[in-house]
Amino acid sequence: MTNDITDYRDIFLNDRPMMDTRAPVEFLKGAFPGVVNLPLMTDIERQRVGTCYKQQGQQAAIVLGHQLVSGDTKAQRIQAWAEFATAHPDGVLYCFRGGLRSQIVQQWLKDEAGIDYPRVGGGYKAMRTFLLDTVEQAVAQCDLVLLGGMTGTGKTEVLTQLGNSLDLEGYANHRGSSFGKRATGQPSNIDFENLLAVDVLKKRAAGIEQFVLEDESRMVGSCALPLPLYQRMQQVPMVWLEDSVERRVERILSDYVINLSGEFVAVHGDEGFSLFCERLLESLNNIHKRLGGDRHRRLLQIMEAALAEQASSGAVDLHRGWIEGLLREYYDPMYVFQREKKGGRIEFAGEQGAVLEYLRERAARKG
């Protein structure tokens, strides 16, 4: 009897360690959180076997695969799999469809290393389908409420204090605005969807049936929200977070200047600050057309002076000039329009403490 596992819910709920035996090119397109890629074949080997399969059929492709992965190469790969299996006795292995590649890895582990290691029936494709279905079911079955508010009101701060929130910007590693890129880059869209789905699965397993999400556009940077979720978000009630312009300026200064420049230096070392400056200037230039020439030039001059001052003395005070200008002249008018458009869906508005209290009471009421 084959040692196959098809309880995908158990795999994700219990964070079972996973060994992905697909080729690196497949892995990079999308994988599951925390998975280790230990491929049966390299990208080039896989390509050669695939070509052989098309031209000469399955049997010839299997023979070629065994020729390519033999001797020392085979021994090294089995050793890597055995080390993973020994370190993670509760883990599983998989390939794309739960077919030949994972069967071979499983068989070689058993024959050569004496390890009977379970593989995932249906493979990556079946687990991916399970996660997509998880999100679709939650969208259809759960109570959703959106958290809206102008730029810099601290929506993420509210979400992180709630046990029933889904932090879309967190999964996307992006702050959502034109200035939202992080120093560490974004996951692939598949990875983003998988992170969201696993969080939904775990929270529903814990009994949560109401979720608070930030009011986002379809794209969070380069990551696209699953269409069923985005469509539902256009219909559900909203809570609107308010704060003073002064406090919003300070929050943006902290997040987008002090913390982001520190993040760039932590990731890129000596060249981190100059890369941070490039990113900030690029973000402003990206909205050049929407700002209009005169406004863009004025804010650009303030930003350049602020970056020069920060580079020479470390002081960040001058950044408040372009931040407040952008809020008052660009972001706030857009959000005023949005609030009017969505006004019928807003069931509560207030500052952070009041919004947190309202959302907690709402969850208790609906729970």
N, C-alpha and C positions, 0 to 999 in steps of 0.2 A: 504494500500500500504506500502511495507517495505521501511525502510529508508536506502537504499543501495547506495554506491558511487562506481563508476567504472572509474572515471577520474583520473587515476594514475599519469598522467602528472601534473595535478593540485596539487595533494597531495605532490609530491616531489618538484615542482618548488616553492611552497609557504610554504615549511617546516611545513606542517600541523602536529600538535602533534598527535602521534599515540600510542594507547594502544594495546600492544601485549598480547592476552589472551592465547597463547600457553603455554605449560609446560616449566619450566626453562631449561630442557635439550635440548629442541628444540630451545629455544631462544639463548642459548650459542653457538650452531652450526653456527648461523648467524642471523643477524637482520639488520634493517635499521638505519642510523645515527640518534641519539637522541631519539630513541624509548624507552618507559617504559614497562617493563614486569610486568603485573598484571594478573597472570594466573587464569583461571577457576578452574584448578586442579593442585595439586602438581605432581611431577614426579611419586611418588608411587601410588597416586590415578589414574593417567592416565594409568599406567601400569595395575592396577587391572581392570579398565574398558575395556581396550584393550583385556585382557585375556578373560573377560566375553563375549565380543563381538564375539571373535573367537569361543568360546565354546557353547554359548547359543543364539547368535544373537543380533540384534540391540536393540530390545525392552528391553531385560533383562539388557543390558549394560546401557541404559538410566535410568532404574529404579535404578541400582546400583549407577550410577553417582549422582542421586538426593539424595540417602541415604548418600553417602560419603560427599557431599557438602550440608549440612543442618544445621539448628539451628544456633549456635553462629558462626560456620565456615562460613556459607553462609552470615550471617549478616555482618561479618567483611570484607568479600570480596566485597560485594555490597557497603559497605561504602568506601572502597579504590577506587572502580570504580567511585562512585559518586563524590568523592573528585577530581579525575582526570578530570572527565567530567565538573565539575563546574569550575575548574581552567583553563580548555582548551575548551571553548565552540565551537571553530573552529576545534576541533580534530575529530579523527575517531578511531574505534576499529576494530580489525581483529583477525581471527584465521588462521589455516593453509590453508584451501581451501575456506573459507567463508561459512562454513557449520554449523553444530550443535552447536559447542562451542560458536562461536560468536553470533549465534541466541539466545542461552540461556542467555548469558551476556546481550545482547541488551534487551531481554524481561524482565529479572529480574530488570534491571535498570529502565525500564519504569514502571513496575508493583509496585516495592518496593520503588523506589526513585523518581518516577514521572519525570524521565529524558528520553527524546526521543533522543537517541544518534546514529549517523550514523555509519554503519559498512561498511567495504570494501568488495564489491562483488568479489568473487574469492580469497579473502584473500591474505596471504603472498605469496602463489605460483604464483598467477597472477601478483602481484607487482614485484616479483623477475624476472619473465619472461620478463616483461616490461623493467626492467633495463638491463637485458642481451641483449635484442633486441636493446636498446638505444645505447649500445657500438658497437654492430655489424653494425648498420646503420651508425654510425659515422665513423667507420673504412672503410666502403665501400664508403661513400659519401664525406668525408672531406679530405682536403689537410694536410698531416702530414710531419713534418721535425724533424729529430733527432739531438740532441745536444750531440756530442762526445767530448772526450778529456781525457788526462791522469789523474790519480788519484790526487786530490788536486787542480785542476785548477779552482774550484768554479762553477761547472755546476749548482748546486742547487741555488747558488746566482743569476745566470742569470735567471733561471726559475722563481724565486720569483719576479723578476722585470718585467716579461712579463704578460700581461693580458690574453694571449692565450696559456698559458702553462698547461700541465697536470703533476703534481708532483707525479710520481709513488712511489718514495721513501717516500714522505710525507704520502700518503695513507697507505703505508705498515709499516710506523713508523720504518724504517730501512735505513741505509745509503748505502746499496747495495753491499759493499765489504765484505771481510772476517772479517773485524773489524767493521762492520756496525750495530751490535746489539745495541739497546737503553736500558736504564734502565727500561723503562716502558713497554717493551714487544710489541709483534705484534698482530694485529687483526686476527680473523679467515680469511680464504681465501674468504669466502662469504662476510664478512664485508668489506674486501679490495675491492672486485669487486663492491660492492654496493656504496662505497665512490667514486670510479672512475666514475661509471655510473651517479651518481647524479651530480657530477661536470661537466661531459660532457653535461648532459641534460641542466643544468643552463647556461652553456657557449653558447651552440647552441641556446638556447632561447634568449640570448642577441645578437645573430647575428654573433657569431664567427664560422667560417667554416674552419679555419686552426689552427692546434695544434702543439706546440713544446713539444717534450718529450725527456727525457734523454735516451741515448742509453743504454739499460739494457739487461741483460741475461733474460731467461724465468722466473727465480726465483729471487725475491727481498727478501732475507732472506728466510722465510718459505712461502711467498706469491707468487703464480704463476700468471703471466699475462694471461688474457684471450687469448686463442690460436689464434683467428682471428687477434687480435691486434698485438701479437708477430710476427705472420707470415708477416703481412703487414710492420712491422718495419724493416724487413730484406730487403725490396725493396725500401724504400723511400729515398729521398736526406738527406744528413748530413751536419751539420756545425760543424767545429772542433775548440774547445776552447784551446788556448795556454796560458802558463804562465811560468815564470822562476822556476827552482827547488827551489830557496831560498823562493820565495813567497808561493810555494806549501807546503813546509815544515812548514812554519808558519801557514798556513791555517789548515793543518792536526793537528798540535800541538794544535791549538785553539779548533777545533771541537772534536777530538778524545781523547784529554788529559784534557785540562782545562774545557771545557764545559761538557764533558761526566762524569768526576769525580764529578763535581758539581751537575749534574743530579742524579747520584747515591746517593750522600749525601742527596739531597732534597727528594728522594723517600724513602731511607732506613735509614736515620738518622745516628746514630753513626757507624753502621757497613757498611755504604755506601762506604767508601773509600776502605776497604778491599775487598768488592764485586767488585768494579771497577778494583782493581789490578788483581783479579781472572779472570775477563772478558777479560782484555787486554792480560794476559798471555795465556789464553785459545785460544784467536783469533790467536796469533802467533803459538801456538802448532797445531792448526787446519791446517796450511799450512806447517807443518814440512816436509812432504814427498816432496812437490813441491819445498821447499827451499833447501833440501839436508841437511845432518847431520851437516857438518862443519859450513855452513852459519847460520843454525838455532841456533846452540850453541852460535856462536858469537853474533848474534842479541839478543838472550835471555839474555846473560850476560849484554849487554848494557841496555836492558829494565829493568832487575831486579835492576841494580844499579840506574837507573832513578827513579823507583818507590820507592826505599829506600830513595833516596834524597828528593823526593816529600813528602814522609811520615814524614820525620824528620824536613824539613825546609819549605816545600811548594814550593820550587823552581822546575821549570819544564825544565830547560835548557838541562839537559842530555838526555831528550826524543828525542831531534833533531837527536841524533846519530842513533838510530834504525829507525827513520822515514826516514831519508835520505838514509840509507842503504837499506831499503825495496823498496824505490822508484827507486833507481838507479839499484839495482841488481835483483829485482823481478817484480814490477809492470810495470816499463817503457819498458823493453824488450817485455812484453806481449802486451802493447798498441802500440808499434812500429809495431809489427806483425799485430795487428788488423787494424791499420791505412793503412798499405800496402794492406791488403785484401779488405778493404772497400774504398780504394782510389778513385775509379771511381764514387762513390756516393757523395764524399765531394765537395760541391759547393762553400764553403767559409771557410777560416781559419783565426784566429786572436785572439788577446787578448780580455779581457772582454768588454771593451768599444766598440771596433769595432764590435764584435759579436752581442752585444745588438742592436747597430745601424742597422746592416745588417738584423737581424731578425725582427725588427720593420718595416723597409722599405719593407721587403719581405711580411709581413702581410698586409701592406697598398696596395702593388702592387696587391696582390691576392684577396684583400677584395672586 
